[in-house]
Amino acid sequence: MTDPTVKKKAGETPRSPVGRKGVLDVAARLFRDRGYGSVSLRKIAEAAGIKAGSIYYHFGSKDEIVVAILDEGIWAVHENMRRAVAEQPDTAEAAAILRAAISAHLRALLDVSDYSSANVRIFGQVPQTVRDANLPARRAYQAEWDDLLARLQKNGALRADVDIRRLRLMLIGALNATLEWFDPARGSADVLATAYADVFLNGILERKDA
């Protein structure tokens, strides 16, 4: 069996024994914990237990790694949310559907994926070219929410005067912000999702009888 670390040609960087997915997994954790500016290719290599040059077998630059992580982060949340909504029965009420979507987003962000957490953490720190490369995945997820909210509005479950885009921006923004302060030692993502859904669906003010 051929040793994957053996160079095929003189001066050629060997294939990383960690593999492309392994490099991304390590990088996602580092970006999640340290931010964009504090993580270099050398630090990624050190954390992965490989030589820095081995990374170039899979990626041409740090930003190429970042784009892959941002895309995977969005798709992790997107798929979690899409699946949760699709699993709701045809008879499910709007409140149950929205609770499922909110819970799925938060669980992917806080419990499931280093990629989604890294996405929220570093998106505002990366160069514009990296943001532009991530836009298709980001817009696809935004469209998923817009379609869901528009469907609920069309069915009469959501008030007709609600601006779908603004509601989506407010909702996703609030959910993503939990990454900055959420402490799993003080409660689960599911409990947090329930609390957020209660606020969004029921409001915060006591209702007085007319």
Protein Blocks (a to p, Z undefined) as FASTA:
>chain_A
ZZfkbcfbghiacddfkbmmlmmmmmmmmmmmnojmlpcfklmmmmnopafklmmmmpgb
fklmmmmmmmmmmmmmmmmmmmmmmmpcfklcfklmmmmmmmmmmmmmmmmpmklmmmmm
mmmmpcfklmmmmmmmmmmmmmmmmmmmmmmmmnopacfklcfklmmmmmmmmmmmmmmm
pcfklocfklmmmmmmmmmmnojbdcddZZ
